[in-house]
């Protein structure tokens, strides 16, 4: 795919979208567009990275990126929010120009065509970095971190990929795992706990956990082994915290049924449950998330998501989705207008239960099946996030999971700050 | 260069002064809180801690930084001198070494958590002390007076 040199003439610009949505913060529109178009760093910007201070892309767990380029893990904006940009960037196949992080007057800026748009700083690495577990492996193998969250990816491989065509077509995680010829599918919880203990020594750094991983389909019933693995992990880490209370923690897992949810809530001190519906249309879901559809199906996934509120309570359940992927070709929606109508109507049937939608900006990731596709216009993303925000406020969803500071991946949820 | 002179800086940084912050919520409703931590830093910016992430002032300050709204800071000294400082939100610090140092002190001294350290930039200072404003009105607007106060 060659760069479309005329792309700027074919869609509304950042300024034009901001003018069309005056109640939508321009800084958030920029965040969405950086996710959408990607970002590169000038040599001056790279020279601002101090490996003794900053969290760089070559640190920690790999999954979304395997190129090992020396980039910051993320950017911090002046509103105290984070911009996660720790992805592989396909320099060869981009329809649009990326944003450029540059240094101007000794300060670091996100720029476009040389214009300063937002001053940023780089993620500061946590104290546990460069330390080792008792088996001699780096602690960063077992946990990773956002500025305020500890992330644990329990299973590195997703078994939906076992069936030909079963993996979600936007996801690069398992393709990257296979490309790197990794063998250790799951890490020993003992070493994860060692890493967590070390991380917790840093006062004021972390305010929550996010547990996730590839789906595990085995067990007496589908997902039973995945459930057992998470219960072992969440219990082991829970032992570090006060008895009789849940601790700030989020699990993003496959969609468990009621029997499994009951075990999860009763056997652990988990606080928040997330299962990602990914695509808000039954037909597109079946095509894009073929494995999820084969084993569970759209309607059942959605039913289980809603049912989980009975176990974790309103405000403690959310669902992730990959916004924009519904327009992928060849089987996605043909027009952004149709996609907007269908997915915002479907969104209300989920959000009305008090479930927040943590929507990522779809960025055709290198390694994924959809790697060479075009993502939608900035106007489309902002329109949908704007509608989702109306729904989130209308149904008073929980606002502190996957938010601007614990996650940083979901610009739409930033809107719940006001 | 900051518009806050050394006298005002001393007044603001004096722990006996009462200091409030007002910002406007998305709904348009103004919201005011008192901030004991409010002080002027070496750059001449106004800095204060926001303890509770769910606070309304946090919402109002985010609204200010997103939409370039004004914030006001009011200072009342122990001897009743009063100032209003009009400011713009500059930064919300939610992580990093400075954040962690403040967090550790708050935890140790008061068993508090910390949401953010807010930095706001003063753009205008008004002396709102009653004696000063009364004298100024008498000088600038002699028409503004009840007649019985002017009779011989």
HADDOCK unambig.tbl for C-alpha pairs under 7 A between the chains (distance, minus, plus):
assign (segid A and resid 25 and name CA) (segid B and resid 66 and name CA) 5.48 0.50 0.50
assign (segid A and resid 25 and name CA) (segid B and resid 67 and name CA) 6.51 0.50 0.50
assign (segid A and resid 27 and name CA) (segid B and resid 66 and name CA) 6.82 0.50 0.50
assign (segid A and resid 78 and name CA) (segid B and resid 90 and name CA) 6.99 0.50 0.50
assign (segid A and resid 78 and name CA) (segid B and resid 91 and name CA) 4.72 0.50 0.50
assign (segid A and resid 78 and name CA) (segid B and resid 92 and name CA) 6.01 0.50 0.50
assign (segid A and resid 79 and name CA) (segid B and resid 62 and name CA) 6.89 0.50 0.50
assign (segid A and resid 79 and name CA) (segid B and resid 65 and name CA) 6.59 0.50 0.50
assign (segid A and resid 79 and name CA) (segid B and resid 91 and name CA) 5.75 0.50 0.50
assign (segid A and resid 79 and name CA) (segid B and resid 92 and name CA) 5.14 0.50 0.50
assign (segid A and resid 80 and name CA) (segid B and resid 91 and name CA) 6.96 0.50 0.50
assign (segid A and resid 80 and name CA) (segid B and resid 92 and name CA) 4.73 0.50 0.50
assign (segid A and resid 80 and name CA) (segid B and resid 93 and name CA) 5.40 0.50 0.50
assign (segid A and resid 80 and name CA) (segid B and resid 94 and name CA) 5.36 0.50 0.50
assign (segid A and resid 124 and name CA) (segid B and resid 96 and name CA) 6.32 0.50 0.50
assign (segid A and resid 147 and name CA) (segid B and resid 95 and name CA) 6.40 0.50 0.50
assign (segid A and resid 203 and name CA) (segid B and resid 100 and name CA) 6.75 0.50 0.50
assign (segid A and resid 203 and name CA) (segid B and resid 104 and name CA) 6.61 0.50 0.50
assign (segid A and resid 204 and name CA) (segid B and resid 100 and name CA) 5.09 0.50 0.50
assign (segid A and resid 204 and name CA) (segid B and resid 103 and name CA) 5.82 0.50 0.50
assign (segid A and resid 204 and name CA) (segid B and resid 104 and name CA) 6.82 0.50 0.50
assign (segid A and resid 205 and name CA) (segid B and resid 95 and name CA) 6.97 0.50 0.50
assign (segid A and resid 205 and name CA) (segid B and resid 100 and name CA) 6.73 0.50 0.50
assign (segid A and resid 417 and name CA) (segid B and resid 59 and name CA) 5.93 0.50 0.50
assign (segid A and resid 418 and name CA) (segid B and resid 26 and name CA) 6.30 0.50 0.50
assign (segid A and resid 418 and name CA) (segid B and resid 59 and name CA) 4.85 0.50 0.50
assign (segid A and resid 418 and name CA) (segid B and resid 62 and name CA) 6.76 0.50 0.50
assign (segid A and resid 418 and name CA) (segid B and resid 63 and name CA) 6.23 0.50 0.50
